[in-house]
Amino acid sequence: MFHLSLANKADVFIQDITSSKAASSIPAWLREALPDVDAFILLPLVFNDRAVGLIYADWQTGETSVVEPGELSSMSMLRDYLMKALAKRK
């Protein structure tokens, strides 16, 4: 999941990591390290057409029913601001 997000420079939002469709893509280390996570988002940081980092945010079990579209767009805006700041340093 993490590799695919970075390699394809694609945002990924998984709302139910226990679903049979998503479960096989979730790394065991994530499930072991964060057992109460039910949903997460990955936002790759891409600079000069190369992935240079990744923003990760998660929601605990029971909180995914209240994930607001505004939360997701705010995280995307954060990523955009980070990338603009990086571009200014170039």
Backbone as a ProteinNet text record, in pm:
[ID]
protein_1_A
[PRIMARY]
MFHLSLANKADVFIQDITSSKAASSIPAWLREALPDVDAFILLPLVFNDRAVGLIYADWQTGETSVVEPGELSSMSMLRDYLMKALAKRK
[TERTIARY]
81.9	0	87.2	184.4	272.3	357.3	413.4	495.8	413.9	293.1	209	174	146.7	114.8	233.3	353.6	472.6	508.8	506.5	546.9	453.5	324.5	227.2	193	256.1	230.3	80	15.7	-130.3	-173.5	-273.8	-335	-411	-403.8	-473.7	-551	-679.1	-760.8	-826.5	-797.8	-858	-948.1	-1077.1	-1171.5	-1190.7	-1170.9	-1190.9	-1079	-972	-856.5	-882.7	-993.2	-1024	-1106.9	-1152.5	-1230.7	-1144.2	-1204.8	-1128.7	-1051.9	-1104.6	-1038.3	-911	-915.2	-801.3	-701.7	-747.6	-663.9	-534.7	-538.5	-418.4	-315.2	-356.7	-265.2	-206.2	-256.1	-210	-89.6	24.6	142.9	119.2	174.9	160.1	216.8	326.5	386.5	290.8	208.4	111.9	3.4	-48.6	-153	-100.4	27	85.4	116.5	170	208.4	88.2	-16.1	-134.6	-260.6	-282.5	-392.9	-532.4	-543.2	-675.4	-707.7	-622.2	-647	-748.2	-847.8	-951.2	-945.1	-887.6	-879.4	-753.5	-698.3	-583.7	-578.9	-499.7	-477.7	-328.1	-287	-148.6	-146.8	-64.8	-52	95.9	134.7	276	318.1	441.4	501.6	589.5	552.6	622	686.5	816.8	892.7	979	971.1	1044.1	1016.1	890.4	842.6	902.3	948.2	1000.4	932.7	897.2	839.2	951.2	932.7	1034.6	986.9	862.2	808.8	663	603.3	466.4	400.9	280.5	201.2	107.9	107	21.8	-66.2	-193.7	-286	-381.8	-423.6	-516.1	-628.1	-729.4	-846.5	-860.5	-894.7	-912.2	-1047.5	-1059.4	-1183.9	-1298.6	-1406.7	-1523.4	-1525.2	-1409.5	-1403.2	-1425.8	-1419.2	-1428	-1565.6	-1665.5	-1799	-1812.1	-1713.2	-1718.5	-1605.8	-1542.8	-1440.4	-1511	-1480.9	-1545.5	-1464.1	-1531.6	-1458	-1363.6	-1399.2	-1313.6	-1180.6	-1181.6	-1057.1	-963.6	-1018.2	-936.8	-883.6	-967.3	-920.8	-819.5	-832	-734.1	-597.8	-595.7	-468.6	-406.2	-488.6	-437.5	-381.4	-448.1	-397.8	-264	-250.8	-124.5	-12.9	-39.9	58.6	95.2	-4.9	21.3	107.4	81.2	162.4	306.8	323.9	458.6	535.5	467	534.1	565.6	478.7	506.5	626.2	635.3	748.7	878.5	873.7	991.4	1033.3	936.8	966.4	1030.6	992.1	1049.9	1196	1232.5	1370.6	1462.8	1409.5	1491.4	1572.4
-117.9	0	125.4	131.3	247.4	259.7	148.8	148.8	191.9	139.8	176.3	324.2	379.2	521.1	605.6	569.9	644.9	621.9	497.1	465.3	528.6	534.1	590	736	790.4	929.8	953.4	859.7	860.6	868	951.6	955.2	825.6	773.7	649.9	672.4	640.4	644.6	509.1	442.5	313.4	335.5	315	342.3	224	104.2	-13.5	-111.8	-106.5	-191.2	-338.3	-368.3	-508.1	-573.4	-494.8	-554.3	-652.4	-755.2	-858.8	-802.3	-700.2	-640.5	-565.7	-492.7	-411.6	-489.8	-589.8	-658.1	-713.9	-766.6	-825.5	-720.2	-595.1	-487.3	-413.5	-441.8	-372.4	-447.4	-378.7	-446.8	-496.9	-612.8	-670.8	-577.1	-508.7	-418.7	-306.3	-259.8	-154.8	-209.1	-326.2	-386	-414.3	-456.7	-486.4	-359.1	-257.9	-134.2	-48.9	-52.4	30.6	-56.1	-143.6	-238.7	-176.7	-53.8	7.6	99.9	99.6	182.5	113.4	189	135.5	196	316.9	384.5	470.1	491.5	580.5	641.6	748.1	815.3	829.5	812.2	831.9	940.5	1041.4	1149.3	1161.5	1115.2	1123.3	1267.8	1296.4	1426.6	1410.3	1476.4	1459.7	1592.3	1587.4	1705.8	1670.7	1752.2	1725	1584	1545.8	1415.6	1296.7	1321.3	1213.3	1217.9	1102.5	1094.9	1119	1220.5	1254.7	1232.4	1197.4	1174.9	1133.1	1119.9	1070.7	1125.1	1176.8	1215.3	1098.2	1057.7	948.6	1001.7	972.3	1004.9	887.9	862.7	750.8	787.2	702.7	714.1	582.3	590.6	471	407.2	282.9	210	290.4	302.4	376.1	520.8	574.9	714.6	731	621.8	634.4	677.3	658.4	701.4	852.5	919.9	1065.6	1133.3	1062	1123.3	1218.4	1344.2	1447.2	1476.4	1507.6	1546.2	1663	1752.4	1865.5	1823	1713.2	1661.3	1616.1	1544.5	1494.4	1609.5	1707.3	1819.5	1904.6	1915.5	1990	1923.4	1791.8	1720.4	1738.2	1738.2	1761.6	1903.2	1998.9	2136.5	2145.8	2074.2	2071.8	2019.9	1913.1	1856.6	1959.4	2027.1	2126.5	2240.7	2286.3	2392.3	2346.3	2222.8	2169.5	2165.5	2124.7	2114.3	2252.8	2350.4	2487.1	2543.7	2517	2564.1	2500.3	2374.2	2305.5	2364.4	2393.4	2449.6	2588.5	2665.1	2797.9	2789.8	2681.7	2664.4	2623.4	2580.4	2528.7	2636.4
0	0	0	90	98.9	-27.7	-71	-192	-313.7	-327.1	-441.2	-440.7	-325.3	-315.4	-361.9	-314.5	-353.4	-500	-543.6	-681.2	-784.1	-751.4	-844.8	-815.7	-712	-672	-656.8	-587.4	-575.8	-429.8	-403.2	-270.8	-248.7	-127.2	-93.2	36.1	34.6	156.4	172.3	282.5	314.4	434.7	416.4	524.1	618.4	571.5	656.9	629	709	680.3	710.5	775	803.7	693.1	595.8	487.9	411.2	357.9	288.5	169.6	106.3	-9.1	31.2	142.1	184.8	269.8	342.9	441.3	382.5	262.2	203.9	164.5	151.4	113.3	232.6	351.6	471.1	528	543.3	596.6	739.4	768.9	902.7	1008.8	978.9	1077.7	1116.4	1021.9	1053.5	1145.9	1113.8	1198.6	1338.3	1348.3	1479.6	1557.8	1489	1556.3	1595.5	1514	1537.4	1528.5	1626.3	1617.7	1621.8	1672.4	1682.3	1565	1462.6	1344.2	1254.8	1213.1	1125.6	985.3	975.2	845.7	843.6	723.6	711.9	573.4	564.6	437.3	416.1	291.4	251.2	144.3	165.1	67.8	32.3	-86.4	-123.6	-148.3	-112.2	-138.4	-261.8	-369.2	-496.9	-535.9	-560.3	-599.4	-720.3	-823.5	-948	-999.1	-992.8	-1040.5	-964.5	-840.6	-756.2	-620.9	-569.6	-434.7	-334.4	-247.8	-148.4	-5.8	10.7	144.1	137.4	253.2	261	387	373.2	489.9	521	646.9	692.8	805.3	799.1	908.1	924.1	1048.1	1068.3	1163.5	1161.2	1248.2	1322	1450.1	1529.7	1501.4	1543.1	1527.8	1587.8	1512.5	1557.7	1513.2	1474.3	1431.4	1281.1	1206.2	1060.5	1013.5	1095.8	1054.3	1057.7	1118.3	1126.5	1047.8	955.3	871.4	775.6	791.8	711.3	585.7	475	354.1	379.1	469.6	502.4	562.9	639.9	697.3	586.3	490.1	380	295.4	266.9	185	261.6	393.1	472.6	466.8	471.3	461.6	323.3	220.9	85.6	73.9	137.5	136.2	209.4	320.3	393.7	303.5	234.4	142.1	35.7	-20.8	-124.5	-71.6	51.3	111.7	133.1	178.1	197.1	64.9	-39.2	-168.4	-225.5	-203.6	-247.8	-173.1	-43.4	35.3	-13.9	-46.6	-99	-233.5	-318.8	-450	-437.5	-336.8	-316.9	-274	-207.7	-159.6	-272.2	-380.9	-493	-556.8
[MASK]
++++++++++++++++++++++++++++++++++++++++++++++++++++++++++++++++++++++++++++++++++++++++++

